[in-house]
Amino acid sequence: MLVLKCSTKLLILEKMLKSHFPESLKVYGAVMNINRGNPFQKEVVLDSWPDFKAVITRRQREAETDNLDHYTNAYAVFYKDVRAYQQLLEERDVINWDQVFQIQGLQSELHAVSKAVANAKQLDLDIKLASFKAVHFSPVSSLPDPSFLTGSPPRLTYLSVSDADLLNRTWSRGGNKQCLRYIANLIACFPSVCVRDDKGNPVSWGITDQFATMCHGYTLPEHRRKGYSRLVALTLARKLQSRGFPSQGNVLDDNTASINLLKSVDAEFLPCRFHRLILTPFSGQARL
């Protein structure tokens, strides 16, 4: 195991990962954020350098940690050789198996290998797998005409940390204090877009996560079918692109409305899928 700390080598890694799109997108986004101030206190673990075969991004060991917060305790994975990924997992200090955490990536062996290593270590874990369509936005050269917002109270802007409670309540993955803190940190650190009503409350929004992924795109039910979601998605994609980030996202197979929206803006559905594992030690094992 090698923790890559040299800023020059991290920039080189960023360029190297770009040549392995789309499978490397999650790790690439995390490394880009590390190279641009590292607001989420991440670090990179490799099997070797410079001819690496597996790379994992994780929370810095010295960062403050809540062992029940799988949102923040997140690992992104890319490998050229799945055996190298397995060997990294088998090492003692790569993963903190005592906490609730997630592993995510765009390669199909992620679940089987992670589960096999956990079993070999005789860890008593609950492992939940979610799989999504992975998407990438083409360069956004022009945005929908926002004039329909200018003649009425709604306006296009960005989120503030004070909006985190609303996002926590409306996110299917939210509704708890860990998610509330996580969303507040995402809003504080990364690009967001929202439409606000005449009282200044968000009615439609999108945020960016620690892997430079567009997420939690949502419009309140009473404000749907007004073109807000399309405007928010394209504006956020363009904002990311203007900063040099790939505009990537994930969507569940049964989310017909979002899939239709993505098709309408010519988003590319990638040949690989996004896989997210949430690993939870059984009661009493996670260290508070």
C-alpha positions as CSV (number, residue, x, y, z in Angstrom):
1,M,0.0,0.0,0.0
2,L,1.2,3.5,-0.9
3,V,-0.5,6.7,0.2
4,L,0.2,9.3,-2.6
5,K,0.8,12.7,-1.0
6,C,3.1,14.5,-3.4
7,S,1.2,17.2,-5.2
8,T,3.0,16.8,-8.4
9,K,2.3,13.0,-8.5
10,L,-1.3,13.7,-7.7
11,L,-1.6,15.9,-10.7
12,I,0.1,13.3,-12.8
13,L,-2.4,10.7,-11.5
14,E,-5.3,13.0,-12.5
15,K,-4.0,13.0,-16.1
16,M,-3.5,9.2,-16.0
17,L,-7.0,8.5,-14.8
18,K,-8.5,10.6,-17.6
19,S,-7.2,8.0,-20.1
20,H,-9.3,5.3,-18.4
21,F,-12.7,6.9,-18.7
22,P,-15.5,6.1,-18.1
23,E,-14.5,3.4,-15.5
24,S,-12.2,5.8,-13.6
25,L,-14.7,8.7,-13.4
26,K,-15.5,8.5,-9.6
27,V,-11.8,8.3,-8.6
28,Y,-11.0,11.0,-11.1
29,G,-13.6,13.3,-9.6
30,A,-12.2,12.7,-6.1
31,V,-8.6,13.3,-7.2
32,M,-9.6,16.5,-9.0
33,N,-11.1,17.8,-5.7
34,I,-8.0,16.7,-3.8
35,N,-5.9,18.7,-6.3
36,R,-8.1,21.8,-5.9
37,G,-8.0,22.4,-2.2
38,N,-9.2,19.0,-0.9
39,P,-12.3,20.4,0.9
40,F,-13.4,16.9,1.9
41,Q,-10.1,15.8,3.4
42,K,-9.5,12.9,1.0
43,E,-6.3,10.9,0.2
44,V,-5.2,8.4,-2.4
45,V,-4.1,4.9,-1.8
46,L,-2.4,2.9,-4.5
47,D,-0.9,-0.6,-4.9
48,S,2.2,1.0,-6.5
49,W,3.5,4.0,-8.3
50,P,3.7,5.0,-11.1
51,D,2.6,1.7,-12.7
52,F,-0.5,1.3,-10.4
53,K,-3.0,-1.4,-11.0
54,A,-5.5,-0.2,-8.3
55,V,-6.4,3.1,-6.7
56,I,-8.7,3.9,-3.9
57,T,-9.7,7.4,-2.5
58,R,-10.6,7.6,1.1
59,R,-11.1,10.0,4.0
60,Q,-7.8,11.1,5.5
61,R,-7.0,9.1,8.7
62,E,-6.5,12.3,10.7
63,A,-9.8,13.8,9.6
64,E,-12.6,14.0,12.2
65,T,-14.9,10.9,11.8
66,D,-18.3,9.8,12.7
67,N,-18.2,6.0,12.5
68,L,-22.0,5.9,11.7
69,D,-21.7,8.3,8.7
70,H,-21.5,6.2,5.6
71,Y,-22.1,9.3,3.5
72,T,-18.8,10.8,4.4
73,N,-16.9,7.5,5.1
74,A,-16.9,6.9,1.3
75,Y,-14.3,5.1,-0.8
76,A,-14.1,5.4,-4.6
77,V,-12.3,2.6,-6.5
78,F,-10.7,2.1,-9.9
79,Y,-8.6,-0.8,-10.9
80,K,-6.8,-2.0,-14.0
81,D,-6.4,-5.5,-12.4
82,V,-9.1,-6.7,-10.1
83,R,-6.6,-8.8,-8.2
84,A,-4.7,-5.7,-7.3
85,Y,-7.9,-4.2,-5.8
86,Q,-8.5,-7.4,-3.8
87,Q,-4.9,-7.3,-2.5
88,L,-5.4,-3.7,-1.4
89,L,-8.6,-4.6,0.5
90,E,-6.8,-7.5,2.2
91,E,-4.2,-5.2,3.7
92,R,-4.7,-4.1,7.2
93,D,-4.9,-0.3,7.1
94,V,-6.6,0.4,3.7
95,I,-10.2,0.2,4.9
96,N,-11.6,1.0,8.3
97,W,-13.9,-2.1,8.6
98,D,-15.1,-0.9,12.1
99,Q,-17.3,1.9,10.8
100,V,-20.3,2.1,8.5
101,F,-19.0,3.1,5.1
102,Q,-19.6,2.9,1.4
103,I,-17.5,1.8,-1.6
104,Q,-18.4,3.0,-5.0
105,G,-17.2,2.7,-8.6
106,L,-18.0,1.9,-12.1
107,Q,-16.7,-1.7,-12.4
108,S,-18.8,-4.8,-12.2
109,E,-16.5,-6.9,-9.9
110,L,-16.7,-4.3,-7.1
111,H,-19.4,-6.1,-5.1
112,A,-18.1,-9.7,-5.4
113,V,-14.5,-8.8,-4.5
114,S,-15.4,-6.6,-1.6
115,K,-17.8,-9.2,-0.2
116,A,-15.2,-12.0,-0.7
117,V,-12.5,-10.0,1.2
118,A,-15.0,-9.2,4.1
119,N,-15.9,-12.9,4.3
120,A,-12.2,-14.0,4.3
121,K,-11.6,-11.6,7.2
122,Q,-14.6,-13.2,9.0
123,L,-16.2,-9.8,9.3
124,D,-19.9,-9.7,10.4
125,L,-21.2,-7.2,7.9
126,D,-24.4,-6.3,6.2
127,I,-23.6,-5.4,2.6
128,K,-26.2,-3.6,0.6
129,L,-25.6,-3.1,-3.2
130,A,-27.3,-0.5,-5.3
131,S,-26.8,-0.3,-9.1
132,F,-27.6,2.6,-11.3
133,K,-27.3,3.7,-14.9
134,A,-24.2,6.0,-15.2
135,V,-24.6,9.1,-17.4
136,H,-22.3,11.9,-18.7
137,F,-23.4,15.2,-20.0
138,S,-22.0,16.4,-23.3
139,P,-20.5,19.9,-23.3
140,V,-23.3,22.4,-22.6
141,S,-22.9,25.2,-25.1
142,S,-26.2,26.9,-24.4
143,L,-28.8,26.8,-21.6
144,P,-32.6,26.8,-21.9
145,D,-34.0,30.3,-22.1
146,P,-34.6,31.3,-18.5
147,S,-36.8,34.2,-19.4
148,F,-39.8,32.3,-18.0
149,L,-38.2,33.0,-14.6
150,T,-37.6,36.7,-15.0
151,G,-41.2,37.8,-15.3
152,S,-42.3,36.1,-12.1
153,P,-40.9,35.6,-8.6
154,P,-38.9,32.3,-9.2
155,R,-35.2,33.0,-9.8
156,L,-32.1,30.8,-10.7
157,T,-29.4,30.9,-8.0
158,Y,-27.5,28.5,-5.8
159,L,-28.1,26.7,-2.5
160,S,-26.9,27.8,0.9
161,V,-26.1,25.7,4.0
162,S,-29.4,26.8,5.6
163,D,-31.2,24.8,2.8
164,A,-29.6,21.6,4.0
165,D,-32.6,20.6,6.2
166,L,-35.0,20.7,3.2
167,L,-32.7,18.6,1.1
168,N,-32.2,16.1,3.9
169,R,-36.0,15.7,4.3
170,T,-36.6,15.2,0.5
171,W,-33.7,12.9,-0.3
172,S,-34.6,9.2,-0.5
173,R,-31.2,8.5,1.2
174,G,-31.7,11.1,3.8
175,G,-33.8,11.9,6.9
176,N,-31.0,11.5,9.5
177,K,-28.4,13.7,11.2
178,Q,-25.5,12.2,9.4
179,C,-27.1,13.0,6.0
180,L,-28.0,16.6,7.2
181,R,-24.3,17.2,8.1
182,Y,-23.1,15.7,4.8
183,I,-25.5,17.7,2.6
184,A,-24.5,20.9,4.5
185,N,-20.8,20.1,3.8
186,L,-21.5,19.4,0.1
187,I,-23.3,22.7,-0.3
188,A,-20.5,24.6,1.4
189,C,-17.7,22.9,-0.7
190,F,-19.1,22.2,-4.2
191,P,-21.2,23.7,-6.9
192,S,-25.0,23.7,-6.6
193,V,-27.9,25.3,-8.5
194,C,-31.5,25.9,-7.5
195,V,-34.7,27.8,-8.4
196,R,-36.2,29.8,-5.5
197,D,-39.8,31.0,-5.1
198,D,-41.0,34.4,-4.2
199,K,-40.2,33.7,-0.5
200,G,-36.7,32.7,-1.3
201,N,-37.3,29.0,-0.7
202,P,-35.7,26.4,-3.0
203,V,-38.3,24.6,-5.2
204,S,-35.9,22.8,-7.5
205,W,-32.2,22.0,-7.1
206,G,-29.1,19.9,-7.9
207,I,-25.9,19.5,-5.9
208,T,-22.5,18.0,-6.4
209,D,-20.9,15.3,-4.2
210,Q,-17.3,14.5,-3.1
211,F,-16.7,12.6,-6.3
212,A,-17.7,15.5,-8.6
213,T,-21.0,13.7,-9.3
214,M,-24.2,15.6,-9.9
215,C,-26.7,14.2,-7.3
216,H,-30.0,14.8,-5.5
217,G,-31.7,16.5,-8.4
218,Y,-35.2,17.2,-7.1
219,T,-38.2,19.4,-7.7
220,L,-40.9,19.8,-5.2
221,P,-44.1,18.1,-6.4
222,E,-46.2,21.2,-6.7
223,H,-43.5,22.9,-8.9
224,R,-43.0,20.1,-11.4
225,R,-43.7,20.3,-15.2
226,K,-42.4,23.9,-15.3
227,G,-39.0,23.2,-16.9
228,Y,-37.1,23.7,-13.7
229,S,-35.4,20.3,-13.6
230,R,-34.0,20.7,-17.1
231,L,-32.7,24.2,-16.4
232,V,-31.1,23.2,-13.1
233,A,-29.4,20.1,-14.6
234,L,-28.0,21.9,-17.6
235,T,-26.9,24.9,-15.5
236,L,-25.1,22.6,-13.0
237,A,-23.5,20.6,-15.8
238,R,-22.2,23.7,-17.4
239,K,-20.9,25.1,-14.1
240,L,-18.9,21.9,-13.5
241,Q,-17.6,21.9,-17.1
242,S,-16.5,25.5,-16.8
243,R,-14.3,24.4,-13.9
244,G,-12.8,21.5,-15.8
245,F,-14.8,18.8,-14.1
246,P,-16.7,16.0,-15.9
247,S,-20.4,16.4,-15.6
248,Q,-21.4,12.9,-14.5
249,G,-24.5,11.5,-12.7
250,N,-26.4,8.3,-11.8
251,V,-30.0,7.3,-12.2
252,L,-32.0,4.4,-11.0
253,D,-33.4,2.1,-13.8
254,D,-37.0,2.7,-12.7
255,N,-36.7,6.5,-12.5
256,T,-38.5,7.1,-15.8
257,A,-39.0,10.8,-15.3
258,S,-35.2,11.4,-14.8
259,I,-34.3,9.1,-17.6
260,N,-36.6,10.9,-20.0
261,L,-35.1,14.3,-18.9
262,L,-31.6,13.0,-19.5
263,K,-32.5,11.8,-22.9
264,S,-34.1,15.1,-23.8
265,V,-30.8,16.9,-23.0
266,D,-28.7,14.3,-25.0
267,A,-26.9,13.0,-21.9
268,E,-24.8,9.9,-22.7
269,F,-25.7,6.7,-21.0
270,L,-22.4,5.0,-20.3
271,P,-21.6,1.4,-21.1
272,C,-20.6,0.7,-17.5
273,R,-22.9,1.0,-14.4
274,F,-22.5,2.8,-11.2
275,H,-22.3,0.5,-8.2
276,R,-22.6,1.6,-4.5
277,L,-22.0,-0.7,-1.6
278,I,-23.0,0.3,1.9
279,L,-21.3,-1.9,4.5
280,T,-22.6,-1.9,8.0
281,P,-21.0,-3.9,10.9
282,F,-23.8,-5.7,12.8
283,S,-24.9,-4.3,16.1
284,G,-22.2,-3.5,18.6
285,Q,-19.3,-3.8,16.1
286,A,-19.3,-0.2,14.8
287,R,-17.2,1.9,17.2
288,L,-18.9,5.1,18.2
